[in-house]
Amino acid sequence: MAKKRNLYAWRTRTEDGLKREVEAQCTGSKWTIKSRTPEDEDWVTHAKPLLEDLEELESMLFNKYQRKHGSYENVLSVRKLIADRSHH
């Protein structure tokens, strides 16, 4: 399988202690965030991603930017999503 560009993945645990995989991908200027747990048959795409997922993505992007492996525009776009989410 070819490596997907602008794909970021990480693992967390749910409140119930289940492993949860999260993937975020930027296509153009739009972010798609999806996740799955062992209980899910397929990936679940989130129209309104969890704030925790957006914060984790922002942290990953900022770290990549500091190492000159990512763009600051991606960091800013996710920070805008976080700000929009925090105001609702």
C-alpha positions in Angstrom: 0.0 0.0 0.0 1.3 3.4 -0.9 2.1 5.8 1.9 -0.6 8.4 2.2 0.7 12.0 2.4 -0.7 14.2 5.1 -1.9 11.3 7.1 -1.4 11.4 10.9 -2.2 8.4 13.1 -2.1 7.8 16.9 -3.6 5.5 19.5 -5.5 6.4 22.7 -7.7 4.7 25.2 -11.4 5.2 25.7 -12.9 5.9 29.1 -13.7 2.2 29.2 -10.1 1.3 28.6 -10.5 0.1 25.0 -7.8 0.9 22.5 -8.8 3.6 20.0 -7.0 4.3 16.8 -7.3 7.7 15.3 -6.4 8.9 11.8 -6.4 12.5 10.5 -5.8 13.4 6.9 -5.7 16.8 5.2 -7.0 17.0 1.7 -6.6 20.5 0.3 -7.5 22.6 3.3 -10.1 20.1 4.8 -9.3 17.8 7.6 -11.0 14.4 7.9 -10.7 12.7 11.3 -11.8 9.1 11.8 -11.4 6.5 14.5 -12.1 2.9 15.4 -12.1 0.7 18.4 -12.1 -3.1 18.5 -15.9 -3.0 18.7 -16.1 -1.1 15.4 -16.3 -3.0 12.1 -15.0 -0.1 10.1 -13.6 3.4 10.6 -16.0 6.0 11.9 -15.6 9.5 10.3 -16.3 12.3 12.7 -18.2 15.4 11.4 -17.4 17.1 14.7 -14.1 15.6 15.9 -13.5 15.3 19.6 -11.6 18.3 21.1 -9.0 15.9 22.5 -8.4 14.5 19.0 -7.9 18.0 17.6 -5.5 18.9 20.4 -3.5 15.8 19.8 -3.3 16.5 16.1 -2.2 20.1 16.7 0.5 18.8 19.0 1.8 16.3 16.4 1.7 18.9 13.6 3.5 21.5 15.8 6.2 19.0 16.6 6.7 18.2 13.0 6.8 21.9 12.1 9.5 22.4 14.7 11.6 19.7 13.1 11.0 21.2 9.7 8.9 18.2 8.6 5.5 20.0 8.4 3.9 23.2 7.4 2.8 26.0 9.8 -0.3 26.3 7.7 -1.4 22.9 8.9 -0.8 23.9 12.5 -2.8 27.1 12.0 -5.7 25.3 10.3 -6.1 22.8 13.2 -5.8 25.6 15.7 -8.7 27.3 14.0 -10.7 24.1 14.2 -9.9 24.0 18.0 -10.9 27.7 18.4 -14.2 27.1 16.5 -14.9 24.0 18.6 -14.2 25.9 21.9 -16.6 28.7 21.0 -19.6 26.4 20.5 
